[in-house]
Amino acid sequence: MTSSLLHSTRSHTSHKPGSDLPGDAIAIATELAQALAKSANARDQAGGHAAPERELIRASGLLTLSIPTQFGGQGASWPVVLQVIRILARADSALAHVFGFHHLQLAGLQLYGTAQQQRRLLTLTVEQHLFWGNALNPLDKRVSASDSDGGFVLDGVKSFSSGSVGSDWLTISAWHAASNSALIAALPTRQDGVEVQADWDAFGQRQTDSGNVHFHRVALPAELVLQAPGQAATPQATVRSQIAQLIMTNLYLGIAEGAFEAARQYTRDEAKSWFASGVAQATDDPLVQHRYGQLWLLLRPAQALANAAASELQTVFDKGALVTAQERGELAVAVAEAKCLAHKAGVEISSQMFELTGARSTSARYGFDRYWRNARVHTLHDPVDYKLRDLGRFALSGTVPEPTAYS
């Protein structure tokens, strides 16, 4: 498995600059998903840190997928990156989350960082096969940044730090009281004073390594500050939240697709027809067919809007510093549409699948409950009602969402 992935990656990175190479990336992701699926149920039940599986992801070469070719990366488009996330989420949404948030941090380097910072950190990521984690929870202001010679000193704790356990570098946010604003920076995870606490205990997404990160008098040099305190966010910088929201959209959609396929296979291969149906096979039951039709109509529109939003993200991302506030706002509308439908598809399909597969499908050996638990936990990241409010406001008055870390 690993050797073939590495072979595929070498051929992938040898193509001409600027090529998305979706066929290669999709083939590698599909093979990786198949490997992760073999242990997904057992690992979900165990929880904890999936170190061997994260090394499989590293060995696949997909960690460089979104890095521009001028820094040694593969230069894939966002539609390709998001499709890979969705493929992985069908098999293991926790590790797809870790993978997706790795690329979110890389996007942050491109959106916030100077040309020098991008070249240094993105090239380093390629050369050292780095895995990035997140400690940039904007609502948690418990990490303080105090001025010091040559930079800042960090103290405090940051929660919901997805991918932090086992990471090589982190992007972080810290509150700068003197300016009443936050800074954003990058730091090596193993720097003196940084302590990653593996204490994530939610009932879903159990292997997302989303514990707390503690900072004890951590020296932050100025050259690693991506957005300085008091620096106004540009429309380009605020695109990061839309990348985050689309990563979540494709996680939810991957869960929905995985749950739908698991239910379909079980109904076809193992389910018994109900005695009152008058048919020999469960797949011939008109009521079962009707319900699968309803689930299909949850899935298909969500897929279409997610794909459309991914294409719009690429258009906006390519504009760089030239992107306008209106263009960014229209992207936020497209992303909100996609996320709301993916949210509904993930939760509804992972719940309703049991009404179609029956009592025996609840056996722990199948682990079908993980689809619902993972969807239910991650869809609570930020309230979907505020996305619906944004869409209603846009429909009524044409007002685009106000840029925040969530909209």
C-alpha positions as CSV (number, residue, x, y, z in Angstrom):
1,M,0.0,0.0,0.0
2,T,2.6,2.6,1.1
3,S,5.1,1.8,-1.6
4,S,2.4,2.2,-4.3
5,L,1.3,5.5,-2.9
6,L,4.8,6.8,-2.9
7,H,5.3,5.6,-6.5
8,S,2.1,7.4,-7.5
9,T,3.2,10.6,-5.7
10,R,6.5,10.7,-7.5
11,S,4.8,10.5,-10.9
12,H,2.3,13.1,-9.7
13,T,4.9,15.7,-8.7
14,S,6.8,15.3,-11.9
15,H,4.2,16.9,-14.2
16,K,4.3,20.4,-15.6
17,P,3.7,23.3,-13.2
18,G,0.1,24.5,-12.9
19,S,-1.5,21.2,-13.7
20,D,-4.2,20.1,-11.3
21,L,-3.6,16.4,-12.2
22,P,-7.1,15.5,-10.8
23,G,-6.8,11.9,-12.0
24,D,-3.6,11.2,-10.1
25,A,-4.8,13.0,-6.9
26,I,-8.2,11.3,-7.0
27,A,-6.6,7.9,-7.6
28,I,-4.1,8.3,-4.7
29,A,-6.9,9.6,-2.4
30,T,-9.1,6.6,-3.4
31,E,-6.4,4.2,-2.6
32,L,-5.6,6.0,0.7
33,A,-9.3,6.0,1.7
34,Q,-9.5,2.2,1.1
35,A,-6.6,1.7,3.5
36,L,-8.1,4.0,6.1
37,A,-11.5,2.3,5.8
38,K,-10.1,-1.1,6.9
39,S,-9.5,0.1,10.5
40,A,-11.9,3.1,10.6
41,N,-14.5,1.4,12.8
42,A,-12.0,0.0,15.3
43,R,-10.1,3.2,15.5
44,D,-13.3,5.2,16.0
45,Q,-14.3,3.0,18.9
46,A,-10.8,3.3,20.4
47,G,-10.4,7.1,19.9
48,G,-7.0,8.6,20.5
49,H,-4.3,9.6,18.1
50,A,-4.1,7.7,14.8
51,A,-0.3,8.0,14.4
52,P,0.2,5.1,11.8
53,E,-2.7,6.3,9.7
54,R,-1.4,9.9,9.7
55,E,1.9,8.6,8.5
56,L,0.0,6.9,5.6
57,I,-1.4,10.3,4.7
58,R,2.1,11.8,4.9
59,A,3.5,9.0,2.7
60,S,0.8,9.5,0.1
61,G,2.3,12.9,-0.9
62,L,-1.1,14.6,-0.6
63,L,0.1,17.0,2.1
64,T,1.7,19.1,-0.7
65,L,-1.4,19.0,-2.9
66,S,-2.5,22.7,-2.4
67,I,1.0,24.2,-2.3
68,P,1.9,26.2,-5.4
69,T,4.4,24.7,-7.8
70,Q,6.9,27.5,-7.4
71,F,7.4,26.3,-3.8
72,G,7.7,22.6,-4.9
73,G,4.1,21.7,-4.3
74,Q,1.6,20.1,-6.7
75,G,-0.4,23.3,-7.4
76,A,-3.8,21.6,-7.4
77,S,-7.0,23.7,-7.6
78,W,-9.4,24.0,-4.7
79,P,-12.0,21.8,-6.4
80,V,-9.4,19.0,-6.5
81,V,-8.3,19.5,-2.9
82,L,-11.9,19.6,-1.7
83,Q,-12.8,16.5,-3.7
84,V,-9.9,14.6,-2.1
85,I,-11.2,15.7,1.4
86,R,-14.6,14.3,0.4
87,I,-13.2,11.0,-0.7
88,L,-11.3,10.6,2.5
89,A,-14.4,11.6,4.6
90,R,-16.4,8.8,3.1
91,A,-14.1,6.3,4.7
92,D,-12.8,8.3,7.8
93,S,-14.2,11.7,8.5
94,A,-11.9,12.3,11.4
95,L,-8.7,11.9,9.4
96,A,-10.2,13.8,6.5
97,H,-10.8,16.6,9.0
98,V,-7.1,16.5,10.0
99,F,-6.1,16.4,6.4
100,G,-8.4,19.2,5.4
101,F,-7.3,21.5,8.2
102,H,-3.7,20.9,7.2
103,H,-4.5,22.5,3.9
104,L,-6.5,25.2,5.7
105,Q,-3.3,26.3,7.5
106,L,-1.4,26.2,4.2
107,A,-4.1,28.5,2.7
108,G,-3.6,30.8,5.7
109,L,0.1,31.1,4.9
110,Q,-0.8,32.2,1.4
111,L,-3.6,34.6,2.4
112,Y,-1.8,36.3,5.4
113,G,1.9,35.8,4.8
114,T,4.4,37.9,3.0
115,A,6.1,36.6,-0.1
116,Q,9.2,35.8,2.0
117,Q,7.1,34.0,4.7
118,Q,5.3,32.0,2.0
119,R,8.5,30.9,0.3
120,R,10.1,29.9,3.6
121,L,7.2,28.0,5.2
122,L,5.7,26.4,2.1
123,T,9.1,25.3,0.8
124,L,9.9,23.9,4.2
125,T,6.6,22.0,4.2
126,V,7.5,20.3,1.0
127,E,11.1,19.6,1.8
128,Q,10.4,18.2,5.3
129,H,7.0,16.6,4.6
130,L,5.4,18.7,7.4
131,F,2.0,18.1,8.8
132,W,0.3,21.3,10.0
133,G,-2.2,21.7,12.9
134,N,-4.5,24.4,14.0
135,A,-4.5,26.6,17.1
136,L,-6.3,29.5,15.6
137,N,-9.7,29.3,17.3
138,P,-10.8,32.9,17.0
139,L,-13.4,32.8,19.8
140,D,-10.9,31.6,22.3
141,K,-9.0,34.6,23.5
142,R,-7.2,32.9,26.4
143,V,-3.8,33.0,24.6
144,S,-2.2,36.4,25.2
145,A,0.6,38.0,23.2
146,S,2.9,40.4,25.1
147,D,5.4,42.7,23.3
148,S,9.0,41.7,23.6
149,D,12.3,42.4,21.9
150,G,12.1,41.0,18.4
151,G,8.5,39.8,18.6
152,F,6.1,38.6,21.3
153,V,5.7,36.2,24.2
154,L,2.7,33.9,24.2
155,D,0.9,32.6,27.3
156,G,-2.4,30.7,27.8
157,V,-4.4,27.9,26.3
158,K,-6.2,27.4,23.0
159,S,-9.0,25.0,22.6
160,F,-10.5,23.0,19.6
161,S,-7.0,22.8,18.1
162,S,-7.7,20.3,15.3
163,G,-4.7,18.3,14.1
164,S,-2.5,19.7,16.8
165,V,-1.5,16.3,18.3
166,G,1.3,14.9,16.1
167,S,1.7,18.1,14.1
168,D,5.0,19.6,13.1
169,W,3.9,23.2,12.8
170,L,0.8,25.2,14.0
171,T,-0.9,28.4,12.9
172,I,-2.0,30.2,16.0
173,S,-4.0,33.3,17.1
174,A,-3.3,35.3,20.2
175,W,-4.9,38.3,21.9
176,H,-2.8,41.4,22.0
177,A,-4.3,43.5,24.8
178,A,-2.3,46.6,24.1
179,S,-4.0,47.0,20.7
180,N,-7.2,45.3,21.6
181,S,-6.8,43.0,18.6
182,A,-5.5,39.5,17.7
183,L,-2.4,38.5,15.9
184,I,-2.0,35.4,13.6
185,A,1.3,33.5,13.4
186,A,3.1,30.2,12.7
187,L,5.1,28.2,15.2
188,P,6.9,24.8,15.4
189,T,4.8,22.5,17.5
190,R,7.8,21.3,19.4
191,Q,9.1,24.8,20.3
192,D,10.0,25.3,24.0
193,G,6.9,26.2,26.0
194,V,4.4,24.6,23.6
195,E,2.5,21.7,25.1
196,V,-0.2,19.9,23.1
197,Q,-2.8,18.2,25.3
198,A,-4.5,15.2,23.8
199,D,-7.8,15.6,25.7
200,W,-10.4,15.6,23.0
201,D,-13.3,13.5,24.3
202,A,-16.3,14.3,22.1
203,F,-18.6,11.4,21.0
204,G,-17.7,11.9,17.4
205,Q,-14.8,12.9,15.2
206,R,-12.7,11.1,17.9
207,Q,-9.4,11.0,16.0
208,T,-9.2,14.7,14.9
209,D,-6.5,15.5,17.5
210,S,-8.6,18.5,18.6
211,G,-7.3,18.9,22.1
212,N,-5.9,22.0,23.9
213,V,-2.6,23.7,23.2
214,H,-0.9,25.3,26.1
215,F,1.7,28.1,25.7
216,H,4.1,28.8,28.5
217,R,6.2,31.9,27.9
218,V,6.6,31.0,24.3
219,A,8.9,33.2,22.2
220,L,7.2,34.3,18.9
221,P,9.7,36.0,16.6
222,A,8.4,38.8,14.5
223,E,9.3,37.0,11.2
224,L,6.7,34.3,12.0
225,V,3.9,36.8,12.6
226,L,1.6,36.5,9.6
227,Q,-0.9,39.2,10.6
228,A,0.3,41.8,13.1
229,P,-1.9,43.2,15.9
230,G,-4.1,46.0,14.8
231,Q,-3.6,45.1,11.1
232,A,-6.9,45.4,9.3
233,A,-8.0,42.2,7.5
234,T,-8.2,42.6,3.7
235,P,-11.0,40.9,1.6
236,Q,-8.3,38.5,0.5
237,A,-7.4,37.6,4.1
238,T,-11.0,37.0,5.0
239,V,-11.3,34.3,2.3
240,R,-9.7,31.9,4.9
241,S,-13.0,31.5,6.7
242,Q,-14.7,30.5,3.4
243,I,-12.0,27.8,2.8
244,A,-12.7,26.5,6.3
245,Q,-16.4,26.4,5.7
246,L,-16.0,24.6,2.4
247,I,-13.7,22.0,4.0
248,M,-16.4,21.4,6.5
249,T,-19.0,21.2,3.7
250,N,-17.1,18.5,2.0
251,L,-16.5,16.6,5.3
252,Y,-20.3,16.6,5.9
253,L,-20.9,15.6,2.3
254,G,-18.3,12.8,2.5
255,I,-20.0,11.5,5.6
256,A,-23.4,11.6,3.8
257,E,-22.0,9.7,0.8
258,G,-20.2,7.2,3.0
259,A,-23.4,6.6,5.0
260,F,-25.5,6.3,1.9
261,E,-23.1,3.8,0.4
262,A,-22.9,1.7,3.6
263,A,-26.7,1.6,3.8
264,R,-27.1,0.7,0.1
265,Q,-24.6,-2.2,0.4
266,Y,-26.2,-3.5,3.5
267,T,-29.7,-3.3,2.0
268,R,-28.6,-5.1,-1.1
269,D,-26.4,-7.8,0.5
270,E,-27.7,-8.4,4.0
271,A,-31.1,-6.8,4.8
272,K,-34.2,-9.0,5.0
273,S,-37.4,-8.0,3.4
274,W,-40.2,-7.1,5.7
275,F,-42.8,-9.8,5.8
276,A,-45.7,-7.4,4.9
277,S,-43.9,-6.2,1.7
278,G,-44.8,-9.2,-0.4
279,V,-41.3,-9.2,-2.0
280,A,-38.3,-11.5,-1.5
281,Q,-35.6,-8.9,-1.6
282,A,-35.4,-5.7,0.5
283,T,-34.3,-3.8,-2.6
284,D,-37.6,-4.7,-4.3
285,D,-39.7,-3.2,-1.6
286,P,-41.4,0.0,-3.0
287,L,-41.3,1.7,0.3
288,V,-37.5,1.1,0.7
289,Q,-37.1,2.4,-2.9
290,H,-39.1,5.4,-2.0
291,R,-37.0,6.2,1.0
292,Y,-33.7,5.8,-0.9
293,G,-35.1,8.2,-3.5
294,Q,-35.7,10.8,-0.7
295,L,-32.1,10.3,0.6
296,W,-30.8,10.6,-3.0
297,L,-32.5,14.0,-3.3
298,L,-30.8,15.1,-0.1
299,L,-27.4,14.1,-1.5
300,R,-27.5,15.3,-5.1
301,P,-28.3,19.0,-4.6
302,A,-25.7,19.1,-1.9
303,Q,-23.1,17.7,-4.2
304,A,-24.0,20.1,-7.0
305,L,-23.8,23.2,-4.7
306,A,-20.6,22.0,-3.1
307,N,-18.9,21.6,-6.5
308,A,-20.2,25.0,-7.7
309,A,-18.9,26.7,-4.5
310,A,-15.5,25.1,-4.9
311,S,-15.2,26.5,-8.4
312,E,-16.2,30.0,-7.2
313,L,-13.6,29.7,-4.4
314,Q,-10.9,29.0,-7.0
315,T,-12.0,32.1,-9.0
316,V,-11.8,34.3,-5.9
317,F,-8.6,32.8,-4.6
318,D,-6.9,33.4,-8.0
319,K,-7.6,37.1,-7.8
320,G,-5.3,37.4,-4.8
321,A,-5.0,40.9,-3.4
322,L,-7.4,42.2,-6.2
323,V,-10.4,40.4,-4.8
324,T,-13.2,42.9,-3.8
325,A,-15.4,42.8,-0.7
326,Q,-18.4,42.1,-3.0
327,E,-16.7,39.2,-4.7
328,R,-15.8,37.8,-1.3
329,G,-19.3,38.3,-0.1
330,E,-20.8,36.5,-3.0
331,L,-18.5,33.6,-2.4
332,A,-19.7,33.5,1.2
333,V,-23.3,33.2,-0.1
334,A,-22.3,30.2,-2.3
335,V,-20.5,28.6,0.5
336,A,-23.4,29.1,2.9
337,E,-25.8,27.5,0.4
338,A,-23.5,24.5,0.0
339,K,-22.8,24.1,3.7
340,C,-26.5,24.2,4.7
341,L,-27.4,21.4,2.3
342,A,-24.4,19.3,3.2
343,H,-25.2,19.8,6.9
344,K,-28.7,18.5,6.3
345,A,-27.6,15.6,4.1
346,G,-24.9,14.5,6.6
347,V,-27.2,14.5,9.6
348,E,-30.3,13.1,7.9
349,I,-28.8,10.4,5.8
350,S,-26.6,9.1,8.7
351,S,-29.7,9.0,10.9
352,Q,-32.4,7.7,8.5
353,M,-30.1,4.9,7.2
354,F,-31.1,2.8,10.2
355,E,-34.7,2.9,9.2
356,L,-33.7,1.3,6.0
357,T,-31.2,-1.2,7.3
358,G,-33.0,-2.5,10.4
359,A,-32.1,-3.6,13.8
360,R,-29.3,-6.0,12.9
361,S,-27.4,-3.1,11.3
362,T,-26.9,-1.5,14.7
363,S,-24.4,-4.2,15.6
364,A,-21.1,-2.8,16.8
365,R,-19.2,-4.8,14.1
366,Y,-20.6,-2.5,11.4
367,G,-20.0,0.7,13.3
368,F,-22.7,2.5,11.2
369,D,-23.4,4.8,14.2
370,R,-20.1,6.6,13.6
371,Y,-21.5,8.3,10.5
372,W,-24.2,10.0,12.6
373,R,-21.9,10.7,15.6
374,N,-19.3,12.3,13.3
375,A,-21.8,14.3,11.4
376,R,-23.6,15.4,14.6
377,V,-20.5,16.6,16.3
378,H,-18.9,18.4,13.5
379,T,-22.0,20.2,12.3
380,L,-22.1,21.9,15.6
381,H,-18.9,23.8,14.7
382,D,-20.9,27.0,14.1
383,P,-24.7,27.4,14.1
384,V,-26.3,26.6,10.8
385,D,-29.2,29.0,11.7
386,Y,-26.8,31.9,11.1
387,K,-26.0,30.6,7.7
388,L,-29.7,30.4,6.9
389,R,-30.1,34.0,8.3
390,D,-27.3,35.2,5.9
391,L,-29.0,33.5,3.0
392,G,-32.4,35.0,3.9
393,R,-30.9,38.4,4.3
394,F,-29.2,38.1,0.9
395,A,-32.5,36.9,-0.7
396,L,-34.4,39.8,0.7
397,S,-32.0,42.7,0.3
398,G,-29.0,41.5,-1.6
399,T,-26.8,42.0,1.5
400,V,-23.8,39.7,1.5
401,P,-22.6,38.2,4.8
402,E,-20.4,40.3,7.0
403,P,-16.8,38.9,7.0
404,T,-16.1,37.0,10.3
405,A,-14.1,33.9,11.1
406,Y,-17.3,31.9,10.4
407,S,-19.1,33.7,7.6
